[in-house]
Amino acid sequence: MADKKMITVKQVGSPIRREKSQRATLIGLGLNKMNKERELIDTPEVRGMIKKVTHLVRVIGE
C-alpha cells in the first residue's frame, strides 16, 4: 500500500436527517463519527463515494 497514492478524508458533517444511501456511503468509507479521519487508497471507486457525500466530508491529502 505504500506505493499507491493515498488520500485522507475527514468527516465534517453529520449524517443525521440524511438519506440511508448517504449514511451507508459514510460507513463504507470508514467514517461514522464527526471529525474522524481515514486514509484511503485513491481509486475511482473511492472518489465516487466521496463525490456522493461531498457535503459531509473534506479531502485533506491529495
Secondary structure, 3 states (H helix, E strand, C coil): CCCCCEEEEEECCCCCCCCHHHHHHHHHCCCCCCCCEEEEECCHHHHHHHHHCCCCEEEEEC
